[in-house]
């Protein structure tokens, strides 16, 4: 009896590299995930100091234990309709690699945090081809979890896919490495 063994493909090896733990969160009723190793902490929505002449998605900065952290509203960044702030609205503080190769802490306002999921290689699918006019560079892959699809984001690309305003970048201290 012959057994057909599928040779490893580039997609399979890419899926293996993407397998791991993801923090999932909600935005506009859809679920997204970022690698848990990018997450530094999750805090309640706090007072955000606005900074003049910033894009709409940059809400401003917060003082987090003596460090100034820029805050990005992912709902606005993704072009979603505004929603009321609830008790579940929070800020995910993530370590983001900027174009200058420096790593910075950024606050990401999300509707709610769901859970940390361990997503296996078999549950990961390539990002679908939406056509030439749709930019999917900020999407790592799609994950199939409990009969739902979760979009796995490349948070570095989401934040730095376009130039971060220099006033915000200059105000932020580089992230300290976590040991």
C-alpha positions as CSV (number, residue, x, y, z in Angstrom):
1,X,0.0,0.0,0.0
2,X,1.4,3.4,-1.0
3,X,1.1,6.3,1.4
4,X,1.2,9.7,-0.1
5,X,3.2,12.1,2.0
6,X,2.8,15.7,1.3
7,X,6.1,17.6,0.8
8,X,6.5,20.7,3.0
9,X,5.6,23.8,1.1
10,X,6.5,27.4,1.7
11,X,3.0,28.1,3.0
12,X,3.3,25.2,5.5
13,X,6.6,26.4,6.9
14,X,5.2,30.0,7.1
15,X,2.2,28.6,9.0
16,X,4.6,26.8,11.4
17,X,6.4,30.1,12.0
18,X,3.1,31.8,12.7
19,X,1.8,29.2,15.1
20,X,1.8,30.2,18.7
21,X,0.1,32.4,21.3
22,X,-2.0,35.4,20.3
23,X,-3.9,37.9,22.4
24,X,-7.3,38.3,20.7
25,X,-9.4,41.4,20.9
26,X,-12.6,42.9,19.4
27,X,-13.0,45.9,17.1
28,X,-16.4,46.6,15.6
29,X,-17.6,43.1,16.3
30,X,-14.7,41.4,14.5
31,X,-11.9,39.5,16.2
32,X,-8.2,40.2,15.7
33,X,-5.1,38.8,17.3
34,X,-1.5,39.9,17.8
35,X,1.4,37.8,19.0
36,X,1.4,37.7,22.8
37,X,5.1,38.3,22.8
38,X,4.4,41.8,21.5
39,X,2.1,42.6,24.4
40,X,3.6,44.3,27.4
41,X,0.3,44.9,29.4
42,X,-3.3,45.7,29.2
43,X,-4.7,48.7,31.0
44,X,-8.1,50.3,31.5
45,X,-8.9,53.2,29.3
46,X,-7.4,56.3,31.0
47,X,-7.2,60.0,30.3
48,X,-5.4,60.6,27.0
49,X,-3.6,63.9,26.4
50,X,-4.1,65.0,22.8
51,X,-1.2,66.1,20.7
52,X,-1.8,68.8,18.1
53,X,-1.5,68.1,14.4
54,X,-1.7,64.4,14.7
55,X,-3.6,62.1,12.3
56,X,-7.1,61.2,13.5
57,X,-6.1,57.7,14.6
58,X,-3.4,59.0,17.0
59,X,-5.4,59.8,20.1
60,X,-2.5,61.4,21.9
61,X,-0.2,60.2,24.8
62,X,-0.6,58.7,28.2
63,X,1.8,58.8,31.2
64,X,2.4,55.1,32.2
65,X,4.5,54.9,35.3
66,X,6.6,57.9,34.2
67,X,6.9,57.0,30.5
68,X,5.1,58.8,27.7
69,X,3.3,56.3,25.5
70,X,1.6,57.3,22.3
71,X,-2.0,55.9,21.9
72,X,-3.5,54.8,18.6
73,X,-7.2,54.1,18.2
74,X,-7.3,50.9,16.1
75,X,-11.0,51.5,15.3
76,X,-10.1,54.8,13.6
77,X,-6.9,53.4,12.0
78,X,-9.0,50.7,10.4
79,X,-11.7,53.1,9.2
80,X,-14.4,51.6,11.4
81,X,-17.3,53.7,12.7
82,X,-16.9,55.2,16.1
83,X,-18.5,53.4,19.1
84,X,-19.3,54.3,22.6
85,X,-16.7,53.7,25.2
86,X,-17.7,50.8,27.5
87,X,-16.2,49.3,30.7
88,X,-14.5,46.7,28.4
89,X,-12.8,49.3,26.2
90,X,-9.1,49.2,27.1
91,X,-5.5,49.9,26.0
92,X,-3.2,47.2,24.9
93,X,0.4,48.4,25.5
94,X,2.5,46.7,22.8
95,X,6.1,46.7,21.7
96,X,6.2,47.9,18.1
97,X,9.2,48.0,15.8
98,X,9.3,51.3,14.0
99,X,10.8,52.0,10.6
100,X,13.9,53.4,12.3
101,X,14.5,49.8,13.7
102,X,13.9,51.1,17.2
103,X,11.3,49.4,19.3
104,X,8.7,51.6,21.1
105,X,5.8,51.0,23.3
106,X,2.5,52.0,21.8
107,X,-1.0,52.0,23.3
108,X,-3.7,50.4,21.2
109,X,-7.3,51.3,22.0
110,X,-9.6,48.3,21.4
111,X,-13.2,47.6,22.1
112,X,-12.5,44.6,24.4
113,X,-9.8,42.0,25.0
114,X,-11.0,38.4,24.5
115,X,-8.4,35.9,25.5
116,X,-4.9,34.4,24.8
117,X,-5.2,31.6,22.3
118,X,-2.7,29.0,21.3
119,X,-3.1,28.8,17.6
120,X,-1.7,25.7,15.9
121,X,-0.2,25.4,12.4
122,X,-3.3,23.5,11.2
123,X,-5.6,26.4,12.2
124,X,-3.7,29.0,10.1
125,X,-4.6,29.9,6.6
126,X,-3.0,32.4,4.2
127,X,-4.5,35.8,3.8
128,X,-7.0,35.6,1.0
129,X,-6.3,37.5,-2.2
130,X,-8.8,40.4,-2.3
131,X,-7.5,41.8,-5.6
132,X,-4.9,44.2,-6.6
133,X,-6.4,47.3,-5.0
134,X,-6.6,45.9,-1.4
135,X,-3.5,46.2,0.8
136,X,-3.2,43.2,3.1
137,X,0.4,43.7,4.2
138,X,-0.7,44.3,7.8
139,X,-2.4,40.8,8.0
140,X,-0.1,37.9,8.9
141,X,-2.7,35.2,8.3
142,X,-6.3,34.1,9.2
143,X,-6.9,31.7,12.0
144,X,-9.8,29.2,12.3
145,X,-10.8,29.0,15.9
146,X,-14.0,27.5,17.3
147,X,-15.9,27.9,14.0
148,X,-14.8,31.6,13.8
149,X,-12.2,33.4,11.7
150,X,-9.7,35.6,13.5
151,X,-7.5,38.0,11.7
152,X,-3.9,37.8,12.9
153,X,-2.2,41.2,12.6
154,X,1.3,42.3,12.0
155,X,1.1,45.1,14.5
156,X,4.4,46.6,13.4
157,X,3.0,47.0,9.9
158,X,-0.4,48.3,11.2
159,X,1.3,51.1,13.1
160,X,4.3,51.7,10.9
161,X,2.9,51.0,7.5
162,X,2.8,54.7,7.0
163,X,5.1,57.2,8.7
164,X,4.3,57.8,12.4
165,X,4.2,61.5,13.0
166,X,7.7,62.6,14.1
167,X,6.3,64.6,17.0
168,X,5.0,61.4,18.5
169,X,8.0,59.3,17.6
170,X,10.4,61.8,19.1
171,X,8.4,62.0,22.4
172,X,8.6,58.3,23.0
173,X,11.5,56.5,24.7
174,X,12.7,53.3,23.1
175,X,11.2,50.1,24.7
176,X,13.3,48.5,27.2
177,X,14.0,44.8,26.5
178,X,12.1,42.4,28.7
179,X,14.2,39.8,30.4
